C-alpha cells in the first residue's frame, strides 16, 4: 500500500528537491509547464534531426542523399508558398 504524505516536511528528499527546482523554474526563470514542454519538444526535434543526418550520411549513397535533400527542399518550399495563399 503506498504511503500518503501529509506535509512537505515528510516528503522524501527527491520530492522536496523537485518541488524546489520547479518553484525556481516558475518564479526565477518564468518557465511554466507549457513552456517546459515546448523546450523539451524543441530539444527532442533537434536531437532527432542530428540522428537523422548521421543515419542518412551512413546508410544512403550520394545519389540517394541527393534525392532525399532535393525532395525535402521542395516540400519546404511548398510550405513557404502555401503561407501566402490563405
Biopython code that builds the backbone (N, CA, C, O; Angstrom):
import numpy as np
from Bio.PDB.StructureBuilder import StructureBuilder

atoms = [
    (1, "UNK", "N", (0.850, -1.175, 0.000)),
    (1, "UNK", "CA", (0.000, 0.000, 0.000)),
    (1, "UNK", "C", (0.893, 1.236, 0.000)),
    (1, "UNK", "O", (1.801, 1.322, 0.827)),
    (2, "UNK", "N", (0.668, 2.200, -0.903)),
    (2, "UNK", "CA", (1.537, 3.375, -0.948)),
    (2, "UNK", "C", (1.339, 4.259, 0.274)),
    (2, "UNK", "O", (0.250, 4.346, 0.841)),
    (3, "UNK", "N", (2.419, 4.903, 0.656)),
    (3, "UNK", "CA", (2.361, 5.804, 1.796)),
    (3, "UNK", "C", (1.771, 7.145, 1.364)),
    (3, "UNK", "O", (1.978, 7.584, 0.233)),
    (4, "UNK", "N", (1.040, 7.789, 2.263)),
    (4, "UNK", "CA", (0.462, 9.094, 1.998)),
    (4, "UNK", "C", (1.184, 10.097, 2.880)),
    (4, "UNK", "O", (1.282, 9.919, 4.094)),
    (5, "UNK", "N", (1.700, 11.177, 2.241)),
    (5, "UNK", "CA", (2.424, 12.200, 2.985)),
    (5, "UNK", "C", (1.516, 13.396, 3.196)),
    (5, "UNK", "O", (0.896, 13.891, 2.255)),
    (6, "UNK", "N", (1.439, 13.861, 4.448)),
    (6, "UNK", "CA", (0.526, 14.948, 4.787)),
    (6, "UNK", "C", (1.155, 16.323, 4.626)),
    (6, "UNK", "O", (0.457, 17.271, 4.268)),
    (7, "UNK", "N", (2.425, 16.458, 4.874)),
    (7, "UNK", "CA", (3.035, 17.779, 4.813)),
    (7, "UNK", "C", (4.305, 17.723, 3.976)),
    (7, "UNK", "O", (4.815, 16.647, 3.665)),
    (8, "UNK", "N", (4.804, 18.898, 3.620)),
    (8, "UNK", "CA", (6.004, 18.984, 2.794)),
    (8, "UNK", "C", (7.225, 18.481, 3.548)),
    (8, "UNK", "O", (8.184, 18.021, 2.929)),
    (9, "UNK", "N", (7.205, 18.558, 4.872)),
    (9, "UNK", "CA", (8.360, 18.104, 5.651)),
    (9, "UNK", "C", (8.532, 16.592, 5.608)),
    (9, "UNK", "O", (9.654, 16.097, 5.723)),
    (10, "UNK", "N", (7.458, 15.863, 5.448)),
    (10, "UNK", "CA", (7.566, 14.416, 5.456)),
    (10, "UNK", "C", (7.837, 13.833, 4.071)),
    (10, "UNK", "O", (7.999, 12.620, 3.937)),
    (11, "UNK", "N", (7.891, 14.676, 3.039)),
    (11, "UNK", "CA", (8.216, 14.179, 1.711)),
    (11, "UNK", "C", (9.660, 13.708, 1.656)),
    (11, "UNK", "O", (10.510, 14.244, 2.367)),
    (12, "UNK", "N", (9.944, 12.739, 0.844)),
    (12, "UNK", "CA", (11.335, 12.312, 0.695)),
    (12, "UNK", "C", (12.176, 13.431, 0.099)),
    (12, "UNK", "O", (11.647, 14.404, -0.439)),
    (13, "UNK", "N", (13.473, 13.283, 0.200)),
    (13, "UNK", "CA", (14.402, 14.323, -0.259)),
    (13, "UNK", "C", (14.220, 14.630, -1.735)),
    (13, "UNK", "O", (14.240, 15.799, -2.121)),
    (14, "UNK", "N", (14.045, 13.628, -2.563)),
    (14, "UNK", "CA", (13.930, 13.850, -4.002)),
    (14, "UNK", "C", (12.684, 14.659, -4.348)),
    (14, "UNK", "O", (12.734, 15.541, -5.205)),
    (15, "UNK", "N", (11.579, 14.366, -3.692)),
    (15, "UNK", "CA", (10.349, 15.110, -3.955)),
    (15, "UNK", "C", (10.501, 16.566, -3.535)),
    (15, "UNK", "O", (10.023, 17.463, -4.229)),
    (16, "UNK", "N", (11.164, 16.810, -2.403)),
    (16, "UNK", "CA", (11.399, 18.192, -1.975)),
    (16, "UNK", "C", (12.301, 18.921, -2.961)),
    (16, "UNK", "O", (12.071, 20.091, -3.267)),
    (17, "UNK", "N", (13.320, 18.238, -3.456)),
    (17, "UNK", "CA", (14.230, 18.847, -4.420)),
    (17, "UNK", "C", (13.504, 19.159, -5.730)),
    (17, "UNK", "O", (13.732, 20.210, -6.328)),
    (18, "UNK", "N", (12.642, 18.260, -6.174)),
    (18, "UNK", "CA", (11.871, 18.507, -7.391)),
    (18, "UNK", "C", (10.947, 19.708, -7.214)),
    (18, "UNK", "O", (10.798, 20.527, -8.120)),
    (19, "UNK", "N", (10.339, 19.802, -6.059)),
    (19, "UNK", "CA", (9.451, 20.934, -5.785)),
    (19, "UNK", "C", (10.239, 22.245, -5.782)),
    (19, "UNK", "O", (9.773, 23.241, -6.336)),
    (20, "UNK", "N", (11.430, 22.261, -5.166)),
    (20, "UNK", "CA", (12.265, 23.465, -5.160)),
    (20, "UNK", "C", (12.700, 23.849, -6.568)),
    (20, "UNK", "O", (12.690, 25.026, -6.928)),
    (21, "UNK", "N", (13.082, 22.851, -7.363)),
    (21, "UNK", "CA", (13.509, 23.124, -8.739)),
    (21, "UNK", "C", (12.352, 23.660, -9.559)),
    (21, "UNK", "O", (12.523, 24.626, -10.303)),
    (22, "UNK", "N", (11.184, 23.060, -9.440)),
    (22, "UNK", "CA", (10.008, 23.515, -10.167)),
    (22, "UNK", "C", (9.647, 24.941, -9.760)),
    (22, "UNK", "O", (9.307, 25.761, -10.613)),
    (23, "UNK", "N", (9.718, 25.240, -8.476)),
    (23, "UNK", "CA", (9.414, 26.581, -7.994)),
    (23, "UNK", "C", (10.424, 27.589, -8.542)),
    (23, "UNK", "O", (10.047, 28.689, -8.947)),
    (24, "UNK", "N", (11.706, 27.216, -8.556)),
    (24, "UNK", "CA", (12.734, 28.106, -9.093)),
    (24, "UNK", "C", (12.531, 28.356, -10.583)),
    (24, "UNK", "O", (12.694, 29.484, -11.047)),
    (25, "UNK", "N", (12.176, 27.318, -11.337)),
    (25, "UNK", "CA", (11.937, 27.490, -12.763)),
    (25, "UNK", "C", (10.743, 28.411, -13.012)),
    (25, "UNK", "O", (10.773, 29.246, -13.916)),
    (26, "UNK", "N", (9.699, 28.255, -12.209)),
    (26, "UNK", "CA", (8.499, 29.065, -12.422)),
    (26, "UNK", "C", (8.698, 30.507, -12.001)),
    (26, "UNK", "O", (8.287, 31.417, -12.720)),
    (27, "UNK", "N", (9.317, 30.737, -10.857)),
    (27, "UNK", "CA", (9.453, 32.103, -10.363)),
    (27, "UNK", "C", (10.713, 32.777, -10.882)),
    (27, "UNK", "O", (10.663, 33.940, -11.281)),
    (28, "UNK", "N", (11.817, 32.092, -10.886)),
    (28, "UNK", "CA", (13.076, 32.712, -11.278)),
    (28, "UNK", "C", (13.232, 32.899, -12.773)),
    (28, "UNK", "O", (13.693, 33.945, -13.228)),
    (29, "UNK", "N", (12.851, 31.895, -13.534)),
    (29, "UNK", "CA", (13.031, 31.965, -14.983)),
    (29, "UNK", "C", (11.737, 32.215, -15.734)),
    (29, "UNK", "O", (11.774, 32.543, -16.920)),
    (30, "UNK", "N", (10.611, 32.071, -15.090)),
    (30, "UNK", "CA", (9.327, 32.280, -15.748)),
    (30, "UNK", "C", (8.939, 31.147, -16.681)),
    (30, "UNK", "O", (8.206, 31.363, -17.646)),
    (31, "UNK", "N", (9.423, 29.942, -16.404)),
    (31, "UNK", "CA", (9.125, 28.789, -17.246)),
    (31, "UNK", "C", (8.010, 27.987, -16.581)),
    (31, "UNK", "O", (8.215, 27.353, -15.546)),
    (32, "UNK", "N", (6.826, 28.025, -17.193)),
    (32, "UNK", "CA", (5.731, 27.218, -16.662)),
    (32, "UNK", "C", (5.701, 25.876, -17.388)),
    (32, "UNK", "O", (6.613, 25.552, -18.150)),
    (33, "UNK", "N", (4.659, 25.110, -17.148)),
    (33, "UNK", "CA", (4.582, 23.745, -17.690)),
    (33, "UNK", "C", (4.554, 23.728, -19.218)),
    (33, "UNK", "O", (5.227, 22.909, -19.842)),
    (34, "UNK", "N", (3.773, 24.634, -19.822)),
    (34, "UNK", "CA", (3.661, 24.669, -21.281)),
    (34, "UNK", "C", (4.997, 25.037, -21.930)),
    (34, "UNK", "O", (5.392, 24.435, -22.929)),
    (35, "UNK", "N", (5.677, 26.006, -21.370)),
    (35, "UNK", "CA", (6.975, 26.402, -21.917)),
    (35, "UNK", "C", (7.985, 25.285, -21.733)),
    (35, "UNK", "O", (8.810, 25.048, -22.615)),
    (36, "UNK", "N", (7.935, 24.598, -20.610)),
    (36, "UNK", "CA", (8.830, 23.469, -20.383)),
    (36, "UNK", "C", (8.640, 22.367, -21.404)),
    (36, "UNK", "O", (9.613, 21.811, -21.913)),
    (37, "UNK", "N", (7.378, 22.047, -21.708)),
    (37, "UNK", "CA", (7.115, 21.027, -22.733)),
    (37, "UNK", "C", (7.566, 21.489, -24.100)),
    (37, "UNK", "O", (8.042, 20.682, -24.898)),
    (38, "UNK", "N", (7.428, 22.772, -24.387)),
    (38, "UNK", "CA", (7.890, 23.308, -25.667)),
    (38, "UNK", "C", (9.403, 23.198, -25.783)),
    (38, "UNK", "O", (9.923, 22.834, -26.838)),
    (39, "UNK", "N", (10.105, 23.510, -24.712)),
    (39, "UNK", "CA", (11.569, 23.391, -24.713)),
    (39, "UNK", "C", (11.986, 21.938, -24.905)),
    (39, "UNK", "O", (12.913, 21.653, -25.663)),
    (40, "UNK", "N", (11.307, 21.020, -24.224)),
    (40, "UNK", "CA", (11.606, 19.595, -24.389)),
    (40, "UNK", "C", (11.342, 19.130, -25.821)),
    (40, "UNK", "O", (12.123, 18.358, -26.377)),
    (41, "UNK", "N", (10.245, 19.598, -26.418)),
    (41, "UNK", "CA", (9.920, 19.205, -27.788)),
    (41, "UNK", "C", (10.954, 19.734, -28.769)),
    (41, "UNK", "O", (11.356, 19.021, -29.689)),
    (42, "UNK", "N", (11.390, 20.974, -28.586)),
    (42, "UNK", "CA", (12.420, 21.533, -29.475)),
    (42, "UNK", "C", (13.743, 20.790, -29.317)),
    (42, "UNK", "O", (14.436, 20.538, -30.303)),
    (43, "UNK", "N", (14.089, 20.443, -28.099)),
    (43, "UNK", "CA", (15.310, 19.670, -27.873)),
    (43, "UNK", "C", (15.243, 18.289, -28.513)),
    (43, "UNK", "O", (16.210, 17.823, -29.115)),
    (44, "UNK", "N", (14.080, 17.636, -28.375)),
    (44, "UNK", "CA", (13.887, 16.319, -28.987)),
    (44, "UNK", "C", (13.979, 16.415, -30.497)),
    (44, "UNK", "O", (14.614, 15.571, -31.130)),
    (45, "UNK", "N", (13.349, 17.439, -31.096)),
    (45, "UNK", "CA", (13.388, 17.607, -32.546)),
    (45, "UNK", "C", (14.815, 17.866, -33.027)),
    (45, "UNK", "O", (15.219, 17.355, -34.072)),
    (46, "UNK", "N", (15.568, 18.642, -32.285)),
    (46, "UNK", "CA", (16.966, 18.906, -32.659)),
    (46, "UNK", "C", (17.796, 17.629, -32.588)),
    (46, "UNK", "O", (18.584, 17.341, -33.488)),
    (47, "UNK", "N", (17.613, 16.874, -31.519)),
    (47, "UNK", "CA", (18.351, 15.614, -31.380)),
    (47, "UNK", "C", (17.968, 14.626, -32.477)),
    (47, "UNK", "O", (18.836, 13.965, -33.047)),
    (48, "UNK", "N", (16.687, 14.523, -32.771)),
    (48, "UNK", "CA", (16.232, 13.613, -33.823)),
    (48, "UNK", "C", (16.779, 14.042, -35.181)),
    (48, "UNK", "O", (17.121, 13.195, -36.007)),
    (49, "UNK", "N", (16.864, 15.343, -35.418)),
    (49, "UNK", "CA", (17.427, 15.835, -36.671)),
    (49, "UNK", "C", (18.891, 15.462, -36.829)),
    (49, "UNK", "O", (19.321, 15.065, -37.912)),
    (50, "UNK", "N", (19.654, 15.589, -35.756)),
    (50, "UNK", "CA", (21.070, 15.216, -35.811)),
    (50, "UNK", "C", (21.244, 13.719, -36.059)),
    (50, "UNK", "O", (22.112, 13.312, -36.832)),
    (51, "UNK", "N", (20.425, 12.906, -35.406)),
    (51, "UNK", "CA", (20.487, 11.458, -35.616)),
    (51, "UNK", "C", (20.100, 11.122, -37.049)),
    (51, "UNK", "O", (20.719, 10.259, -37.671)),
    (52, "UNK", "N", (19.079, 11.798, -37.581)),
    (52, "UNK", "CA", (18.654, 11.549, -38.953)),
    (52, "UNK", "C", (19.756, 11.883, -39.947)),
    (52, "UNK", "O", (20.008, 11.122, -40.881)),
    (53, "UNK", "N", (20.407, 13.010, -39.748)),
    (53, "UNK", "CA", (21.512, 13.391, -40.644)),
    (53, "UNK", "C", (22.633, 12.363, -40.578)),
    (53, "UNK", "O", (23.202, 12.006, -41.610)),
    (54, "UNK", "N", (22.955, 11.889, -39.396)),
    (54, "UNK", "CA", (24.005, 10.883, -39.259)),
    (54, "UNK", "C", (23.611, 9.577, -39.952)),
    (54, "UNK", "O", (24.440, 8.951, -40.612)),
    (55, "UNK", "N", (22.352, 9.167, -39.804)),
    (55, "UNK", "CA", (21.900, 7.937, -40.452)),
    (55, "UNK", "C", (21.858, 8.077, -41.974)),
    (55, "UNK", "O", (22.181, 7.131, -42.692)),
    (56, "UNK", "N", (21.465, 9.242, -42.464)),
    (56, "UNK", "CA", (21.459, 9.476, -43.912)),
    (56, "UNK", "C", (22.874, 9.411, -44.455)),
    (56, "UNK", "O", (23.117, 8.790, -45.490)),
    (57, "UNK", "N", (23.800, 10.042, -43.770)),
    (57, "UNK", "CA", (25.187, 10.031, -44.231)),
    (57, "UNK", "C", (25.781, 8.627, -44.193)),
    (57, "UNK", "O", (26.629, 8.285, -45.017)),
    (58, "UNK", "N", (25.337, 7.819, -43.239)),
    (58, "UNK", "CA", (25.904, 6.477, -43.085)),
    (58, "UNK", "C", (25.309, 5.461, -44.055)),
    (58, "UNK", "O", (26.037, 4.635, -44.605)),
    (59, "UNK", "N", (23.997, 5.510, -44.271)),
    (59, "UNK", "CA", (23.327, 4.420, -44.979)),
    (59, "UNK", "C", (22.856, 4.745, -46.396)),
    (59, "UNK", "O", (22.484, 3.827, -47.127)),
    (60, "UNK", "N", (22.856, 5.998, -46.809)),
    (60, "UNK", "CA", (22.425, 6.332, -48.154)),
    (60, "UNK", "C", (23.619, 6.676, -49.036)),
    (60, "UNK", "O", (24.584, 7.296, -48.589)),
    (61, "UNK", "N", (23.534, 6.261, -50.293)),
    (61, "UNK", "CA", (24.590, 6.602, -51.243)),
    (61, "UNK", "C", (24.483, 8.088, -51.575)),
    (61, "UNK", "O", (23.461, 8.712, -51.291)),
    (62, "UNK", "N", (25.534, 8.663, -52.175)),
    (62, "UNK", "CA", (25.462, 10.090, -52.535)),
    (62, "UNK", "C", (24.284, 10.417, -53.462)),
    (62, "UNK", "O", (23.682, 11.482, -53.329)),
    (63, "UNK", "N", (23.951, 9.534, -54.386)),
    (63, "UNK", "CA", (22.812, 9.789, -55.270)),
    (63, "UNK", "C", (21.502, 9.782, -54.476)),
    (63, "UNK", "O", (20.646, 10.640, -54.690)),
    (64, "UNK", "N", (21.342, 8.822, -53.565)),
    (64, "UNK", "CA", (20.138, 8.758, -52.739)),
    (64, "UNK", "C", (20.049, 9.966, -51.807)),
    (64, "UNK", "O", (18.962, 10.486, -51.553)),
    (65, "UNK", "N", (21.205, 10.406, -51.301)),
    (65, "UNK", "CA", (21.214, 11.607, -50.465)),
    (65, "UNK", "C", (20.753, 12.822, -51.260)),
    (65, "UNK", "O", (20.028, 13.673, -50.743)),
    (66, "UNK", "N", (21.176, 12.899, -52.513)),
    (66, "UNK", "CA", (20.738, 13.997, -53.367)),
    (66, "UNK", "C", (19.230, 14.007, -53.537)),
    (66, "UNK", "O", (18.601, 15.059, -53.430)),
    (67, "UNK", "N", (18.636, 12.834, -53.802)),
    (67, "UNK", "CA", (17.184, 12.741, -53.916)),
    (67, "UNK", "C", (16.500, 13.135, -52.608)),
    (67, "UNK", "O", (15.515, 13.873, -52.610)),
    (68, "UNK", "N", (17.024, 12.642, -51.508)),
    (68, "UNK", "CA", (16.430, 12.932, -50.208)),
    (68, "UNK", "C", (16.397, 14.434, -49.946)),
    (68, "UNK", "O", (15.352, 14.982, -49.596)),
    (69, "UNK", "N", (17.529, 15.095, -50.114)),
    (69, "UNK", "CA", (17.599, 16.528, -49.822)),
    (69, "UNK", "C", (16.856, 17.355, -50.864)),
    (69, "UNK", "O", (16.315, 18.409, -50.530)),
    (70, "UNK", "N", (16.816, 16.905, -52.120)),
    (70, "UNK", "CA", (16.058, 17.627, -53.140)),
    (70, "UNK", "C", (14.573, 17.619, -52.817)),
    (70, "UNK", "O", (13.931, 18.669, -52.826)),
    (71, "UNK", "N", (14.024, 16.446, -52.532)),
    (71, "UNK", "CA", (12.605, 16.378, -52.213)),
    (71, "UNK", "C", (12.285, 17.070, -50.888)),
    (71, "UNK", "O", (11.211, 17.653, -50.737)),
    (72, "UNK", "N", (13.199, 17.007, -49.941)),
    (72, "UNK", "CA", (13.000, 17.740, -48.687)),
    (72, "UNK", "C", (12.946, 19.243, -48.916)),
    (72, "UNK", "O", (12.142, 19.939, -48.297)),
    (73, "UNK", "N", (13.796, 19.745, -49.801)),
    (73, "UNK", "CA", (13.785, 21.171, -50.122)),
    (73, "UNK", "C", (12.498, 21.561, -50.846)),
    (73, "UNK", "O", (11.944, 22.631, -50.590)),
    (74, "UNK", "N", (12.021, 20.709, -51.741)),
    (74, "UNK", "CA", (10.767, 21.002, -52.443)),
    (74, "UNK", "C", (9.581, 21.048, -51.486)),
    (74, "UNK", "O", (8.694, 21.890, -51.631)),
    (75, "UNK", "N", (9.565, 20.157, -50.525)),
    (75, "UNK", "CA", (8.481, 20.159, -49.539)),
    (75, "UNK", "C", (8.551, 21.421, -48.685)),
    (75, "UNK", "O", (7.522, 22.029, -48.389)),
    (76, "UNK", "N", (9.756, 21.814, -48.291)),
    (76, "UNK", "CA", (9.901, 23.046, -47.513)),
    (76, "UNK", "C", (9.477, 24.259, -48.333)),
    (76, "UNK", "O", (8.863, 25.180, -47.795)),
    (77, "UNK", "N", (9.795, 24.274, -49.625)),
    (77, "UNK", "CA", (9.396, 25.367, -50.489)),
    (77, "UNK", "C", (7.879, 25.407, -50.662)),
    (77, "UNK", "O", (7.294, 26.487, -50.746)),
    (78, "UNK", "N", (7.250, 24.254, -50.716)),
    (78, "UNK", "CA", (5.800, 24.195, -50.816)),
    (78, "UNK", "C", (5.155, 24.827, -49.600)),
    (78, "UNK", "O", (4.159, 25.538, -49.734)),
    (79, "UNK", "N", (5.689, 24.588, -48.433)),
    (79, "UNK", "CA", (5.148, 25.175, -47.203)),
    (79, "UNK", "C", (5.243, 26.687, -47.260)),
    (79, "UNK", "O", (4.316, 27.377, -46.836)),
    (80, "UNK", "N", (6.346, 27.219, -47.777)),
    (80, "UNK", "CA", (6.507, 28.660, -47.895)),
    (80, "UNK", "C", (5.471, 29.231, -48.855)),
    (80, "UNK", "O", (4.871, 30.266, -48.565)),
    (81, "UNK", "N", (5.251, 28.574, -49.995)),
    (81, "UNK", "CA", (4.260, 29.058, -50.951)),
    (81, "UNK", "C", (2.846, 29.009, -50.405)),
    (81, "UNK", "O", (2.034, 29.884, -50.705)),
    (82, "UNK", "N", (2.541, 27.991, -49.602)),
    (82, "UNK", "CA", (1.198, 27.872, -49.032)),
    (82, "UNK", "C", (0.899, 28.941, -47.996)),
    (82, "UNK", "O", (-0.268, 29.190, -47.692)),
    (83, "UNK", "N", (1.911, 29.567, -47.455)),
    (83, "UNK", "CA", (1.676, 30.627, -46.472)),
    (83, "UNK", "C", (0.974, 31.838, -47.100)),
    (83, "UNK", "O", (0.211, 32.527, -46.423)),
    (84, "UNK", "N", (1.220, 32.094, -48.360)),
    (84, "UNK", "CA", (0.660, 33.267, -48.996)),
    (84, "UNK", "C", (-0.705, 33.064, -49.614)),
    (84, "UNK", "O", (-1.310, 34.036, -50.065)),
    (85, "UNK", "N", (-1.219, 31.845, -49.655)),
    (85, "UNK", "CA", (-2.479, 31.569, -50.332)),
    (85, "UNK", "C", (-3.576, 31.132, -49.367)),
    (85, "UNK", "O", (-4.135, 30.044, -49.510)),
    (86, "UNK", "N", (-3.880, 31.964, -48.399)),
    (86, "UNK", "CA", (-4.953, 31.590, -47.468)),
    (86, "UNK", "C", (-6.054, 32.609, -47.456)),
    (86, "UNK", "O", (-7.034, 32.450, -46.728)),
]
sb = StructureBuilder()
sb.init_structure("model")
sb.init_model(0)
sb.init_chain("A")
sb.init_seg("    ")
for serial, (resi, resn, name, xyz) in enumerate(atoms, 1):
    if name == "N":
        sb.init_residue(resn, " ", resi, " ")
    sb.init_atom(name, np.array(xyz, "f"), 0.0, 1.0, " ", f" {name:<3s}", serial, name[0])
structure = sb.get_structure()
